[in-house]
Amino acid sequence: MSSEPFHVTDANFEETIKNNKVVLIDFWAGWCGPCRALAPTISELAREQAGKVLVGKLDVDENPATAERFQVFSIPTMVIFKDGKEADRLVGLCPKGRINDTLKKHSP
């Protein structure tokens, strides 16, 4: 697992969630101010959770099929997948502590 956020796309999404026990995916877009404000937190989480949780980012403009499939209507939205299935989600610009608390419920 990487210490930087993993680039998730429509093409690699299924493989990503199936090959990793716990995955946090940040659904975002470059034009979204709150998404840009959240980016440093996502990078920190990727470093801190390396080896436990795969932290990825999915650009909703470049990958609309996956965003639509999971009904991501507001960004940023962070979806936690465990064993290939959605386990939790956080919508909006959340503090790091809240994201960590949510991850703890699902990670080893």
Contact map, one row per residue, 1 for C-alpha under 8 A:
111000000000000000000000000000000000000000000000011011000000000000000000000000000000000000000000000000000000
111111000000000000000000000000000000000000000110011001000000000000000000000000000000000000000000000000000000
111110000000000000000000000000000000000000100111110000000000000000000000000000000000000000000000000000000000
011111000000000000000000000000000000000000100110000000100000000000000000000000000000000000000000000000000000
011111100000000000000000000000000000000001100100000001111000000000000000000000000000000000000000000000000000
010111110000000000000000000000000000000000000000000001111000000000000000000000000000000000000000000000000000
000011111000000000000000000000000000000000000000000000011100000000000000000000000000000000000000000000000000
000001111101100100000000100000000000000000000000000000011110000000000000000000000000000000000000000000000000
000000111111100000000000000000000000000000000000000000000110011001000000000000000000000000000000000000000000
000000011111100000000000000000000000000000000000000000000000001111000000000000000000000000000000000000000000
000000001111110000000000000000000000000000000000000000000000000000000000000000000000000000000000000000000000
000000011111111100000000000000000000000000000000000000000000000000000000000000000000000000000000000000000000
000000011111111110000000000000000000000000000000000000000000000001000000000000000000000000000000000000000000
000000000011111111000000000000000000000000000000000000000000000000000000000000000001000000000000000000000000
000000000001111111100000000000000000000000000000000000000000000000000000000000000000000000000000000000000000
000000010001111111110000000000000000000000000000000000000000000000000000000000000000000000000000000000000000
000000000000111111111110000000000000000000000000000000000000000000000000000000001111100000000000000000000000
000000000000011111111000000000000000000000000000000000000000000000000000000000000011000000000000000000000000
000000000000001111111000000000000000000000000000000000000000000000000000000000000001000000000000000000000000
000000000000000111111110000000000000000000000000000011000000000000000000000000000011000000000000000000000000
000000000000000011111110000000000000000000000000000010000000000000000000000000001111000000000000000000000000
000000000000000010011111000000000000000000000000000111000000000000000000000000011111000000000000000000000110
000000000000000010011111100000000000000000000000000011110000000000000000000000011100000000000000000000000000
000000000000000000000111110000000000000000000000000011110000000000000000000001111000000000000000000000000000
000000010000000000000011111000000000000000000000000000111100000000000000000001111000000000000000000000000000
000000000000000000000001111100000000000001000000000000111100000000000000000111100000000000000000000000000000
000000000000000000000000111110000000000000000000000000001111000000100001001111100000000000000000000000000000
000000000000000000000000011111010010000000000000000000001111000000000000001110000000000000000000000000000000
000000000000000000000000001111110010000000000000000000000011100000000000001100000000000000000000000000000000
000000000000000000000000000111111011000000000000000000000010000000000000000000000000000000000000000000000000
000000000000000000000000000011111000000000000000000000000000000000000000000000000000000000000000000000000000
000000000000000000000000000111111111000000000000000000000000000000000000001100000000000000000000000000000000
000000000000000000000000000001111111100000000000000000000000000000000000000000000000000000000000000000000000
000000000000000000000000000000011111110000000000000000000000000000000000001100000000000000011000000000000000
000000000000000000000000000111011111111000000000000000000000000000000000001100000000000000001000000000000000
000000000000000000000000000001011111111100000000000000000000000000000000000000000000000000000000000000000000
000000000000000000000000000000001111111100000000000000000000000000000000000000000000000000001000000000000000
000000000000000000000000000000000111111111000000000000000000000000000000000100000000000000001100000000000000
000000000000000000000000000000000011111111100000000000000000000000000000000000000000000000000000000000000000
000000000000000000000000000000000001111111110000000000000000000000000000000000000000000000000000000000000000
000000000000000000000000000000000000011111111000000000000000000000000000000000000000000000000001000000000000
000010000000000000000000010000000000011111111100000000100000000000000000000000000000000000000000000000000000
001110000000000000000000000000000000001111111110000000000000000000000000000000000000000000000000000000000000
000000000000000000000000000000000000000111111111000000000000000000000000000000000000000000000000000000000000
000000000000000000000000000000000000000011111111100000100000000000000000000000000000000000000000000000000000
011110000000000000000000000000000000000001111111110011110000000000000000000000000000000000000000000000000000
011100000000000000000000000000000000000000111111110000000000000000000000000000000000000000000000000000000000
001000000000000000000000000000000000000000011111110000000000000000000000000000000000000000000000000000000000
001000000000000000000000000000000000000000001111111111100000000000000000000000000000000000000000000000000000
111000000000000000000000000000000000000000000111111111000000000000000000000000000000000000000000000000000000
110000000000000000000000000000000000000000000000111111000000000000000000000000000000000000000000000000000000
000000000000000000000100000000000000000000000000111111000000000000000000000000000000000000000000000000000011
100000000000000000011111000000000000000000000100111111100000000000000000000000000000000000000000000000000010
110011000000000000010111000000000000000000000100111111110000000000000000000000000000000000000000000000000000
000111000000000000000011110000000000000001001100100011111000000000000000000000000000000000000000000000000000
000011110000000000000011110000000000000000000100000001111100000000000000000000000000000000000000000000000000
000011110000000000000000111100000000000000000000000000111110000000000000000000000000000000000000000000000000
000000111000000000000000111100000000000000000000000000011111001000000000000000000000000000000000000000000000
000000011000000000000000001111000000000000000000000000001111111000000000000000000000000000000000000000000000
000000000000000000000000001110000000000000000000000000000111111101100000000000000000000000000000000000000000
000000000000000000000000000010000000000000000000000000000011111100000000000000000000000000000000000000000000
000000001000000000000000000000000000000000000000000000000011111100000000000000000000000000000000000000000000
000000001100000000000000000000000000000000000000000000000111111111100000000000000000000000000000000000000000
000000000100000000000000000000000000000000000000000000000001111111110000000000000000000000000000000000000000
000000000100000000000000000000000000000000000000000000000000001111111000000000000000000000000000000000000000
000000001100100000000000000000000000000000000000000000000001001111111100000000000000000000000000000000000000
000000000000000000000000001000000000000000000000000000000001001111111111100000000000000000000000000000000000
000000000000000000000000000000000000000000000000000000000000000111111111100000000000000000000000000000000000
000000000000000000000000000000000000000000000000000000000000000011111111000000000000000000000000000000000000
000000000000000000000000000000000000000000000000000000000000000001111111000000000000000000000000000000000000
000000000000000000000000000000000000000000000000000000000000000000111111100000000000000000000000000000000000
000000000000000000000000001000000000000000000000000000000000000000111111111010000000000000000000000000000000
000000000000000000000000000000000000000000000000000000000000000000110011111000000000000000000000000000000000
000000000000000000000000000000000000000000000000000000000000000000000001111110000000000000110000000000000000
000000000000000000000000001110010110000000000000000000000000000000000001111110000000000000110000000000000000
000000000000000000000000011110010110010000000000000000000000000000000000011111000000000000111000000000000000
000000000000000000000000011100000000000000000000000000000000000000000001011111100000000011110000000000000000
000000000000000000000001111000000000000000000000000000000000000000000000000111110000000011100000000000000000
000000000000000000000001111000000000000000000000000000000000000000000000000011111000011111000000000000000000
000000000000000000000111100000000000000000000000000000000000000000000000000001111100011110000000000000100000
000000000000000010001111100000000000000000000000000000000000000000000000000000111111111100000000000000000000
000000000000000010001110000000000000000000000000000000000000000000000000000000011111111000000000000000000100
000000000000000011011100000000000000000000000000000000000000000000000000000000001111100000000000000000000000
000000000000010011111100000000000000000000000000000000000000000000000000000000001111110000000000000000000000
000000000000000010000000000000000000000000000000000000000000000000000000000000001111111000000000000000000000
000000000000000000000000000000000000000000000000000000000000000000000000000000111101111110000000000000000000
000000000000000000000000000000000000000000000000000000000000000000000000000000111100111110000000000000000100
000000000000000000000000000000000000000000000000000000000000000000000000000000111000011111000000000001000000
000000000000000000000000000000000000000000000000000000000000000000000000000011110000011111100000000000000000
000000000000000000000000000000000000000000000000000000000000000000000000000011100000000111110100001000000000
000000000000000000000000000000000000000000000000000000000000000000000000011111000000000011111100000000000000
000000000000000000000000000000000100000000000000000000000000000000000000011110000000000001111100000000000000
000000000000000000000000000000000110110000000000000000000000000000000000000100000000000000111110000000000000
000000000000000000000000000000000000010000000000000000000000000000000000000000000000000001111111011000000000
000000000000000000000000000000000000000000000000000000000000000000000000000000000000000000001111111000000000
000000000000000000000000000000000000000010000000000000000000000000000000000000000000000000000111111100000000
000000000000000000000000000000000000000000000000000000000000000000000000000000000000000000000011111110000000
000000000000000000000000000000000000000000000000000000000000000000000000000000000000000000000111111111000000
000000000000000000000000000000000000000000000000000000000000000000000000000000000000000001000111111111100000
000000000000000000000000000000000000000000000000000000000000000000000000000000000000000000000001111111110000
000000000000000000000000000000000000000000000000000000000000000000000000000000000000000000000000111111111000
000000000000000000000000000000000000000000000000000000000000000000000000000000000000000100000000011111111100
000000000000000000000000000000000000000000000000000000000000000000000000000000010000000000000000001111111110
000000000000000000000000000000000000000000000000000000000000000000000000000000000000000000000000000111111111
000000000000000000000000000000000000000000000000000000000000000000000000000000000000000000000000000011111110
000000000000000000000100000000000000000000000000000000000000000000000000000000000100001000000000000001111111
000000000000000000000100000000000000000000000000000110000000000000000000000000000000000000000000000000111111
000000000000000000000000000000000000000000000000000100000000000000000000000000000000000000000000000000010111
